[in-house]
Amino acid sequence: MELNVERVKKNVAASTTEDLLDRATVFRNGMEPAALMIIDAELQRRGVTPDEIHTHWETKRADVLMVGDVARRRSFCDRPAVVRGWGWHWFWGRVPLFPRLFLYCDIHRRR
């Protein structure tokens, strides 16, 4: 499958700096080199320094659940997962069918 550079550029321009930092650090090893060049250029354009990128990586890597050298994504959003927890798989959002393991990010984790 070929990388659509224009689509990647639009996506990167619309993304938050936090999302771009996640892609440039914890998701880096699972991404296309061309997409990483676009992300790195956008972070530089936004004034994010290499030291800030390194600090983001150091902060995240201690908590993020990894599979090999790539972070796992949360079950319901694209943020890196930091904790696993059991929940119910719901049928039509009304009937609990069976328990299952979910991945949660730092924002959506259960307390």
N, C-alpha and C positions, 0 to 999 in steps of 0.2 A: 504494500500500500504506500502510495507516494504522499509526502507531506504537502499540505496546501498552505504555503507560506503566507498568503494574504489572509486566510482565515485565522492562522496563528497570530499574525500581527494585530488583527482586530480584537481577538480574544485577550491578548496580552495588554493592549491599550485600555480595555474595559475592566481589567482585573484590579483588585486592590493591591497595595504594596505588600500587605501581609501574605496574600495568596502567592504573589510572585516570589517572595522570600522563601515560602515553603517549597515552591517548585524548584528554585535555584539551590536549595540545600537538601532537605530530606527526601524529595522526589527526584533529585538530579540524576541518579544512576539509572532510572527507568525511563528517561526522556531522550528524544532525538537530539543530536548535537546541533542541528540547525535551529530547533525551537529554543534550545538553551542560549544560543547566541542572541536571539531576539529578546529573550527574557533578561539576559545580562545587560543588553543595550538599554532596555526600558528602565531597569533599575538604576543604571548610571544616569540616564536622562532625568529621572526623578530625584537625583541627588543622593542616592543610597551609596555609601562608601563600602569598600571591601571589608573594612573593620566591622561595620554594622552587619554585613552578611555573615561574617564569621561569628559574631556574637549571637546572631539568630540561630545559627547551626548549633553552637555550643549549648544554648538554652533549650532547644528542641530535642536534641539527640538523646538526652538523658531520659526523657519521658515517652517518646514516640515508640509505638510498637513497630518492629521491623520484620521484614521477611527478606533474609539475606542482607543486602545493602540498600534496600528500598523500603520506605515507610509504607505501612498499610493505611488505606483510606477508611474513613468513617463509613458506617453502613448507610447513612442518609445524606451526607454532604461530601465535598471533596477535600475537607480538611484532614490532616494526619490524625490517625487514631492514637489515643493515649491509654485507653482502658477497655477491657472486655467486660461485658455483663450480660446476664440472662434477662430475657424479656419474652413476651408472647408474640407469636405470629398470629395476626388477626385475619379473619375471613371477612371481607367487605368492610373492614374497620369496626365490626360490631361483635363478632363471635371469636373468642380466643380458641385457636386450634391446637397449638402445641408450643412448648417452650423452645427458644432458640437463642443462640449466642449472637450478640450484637457488638459492634465496635463503636466507641464513642470518642469524639474529639474533646479537647479541653473546654470548649464552650458548652457542648451539649451533654457532657457526662452527667450521670445520675449522682445525686448527692447521697 
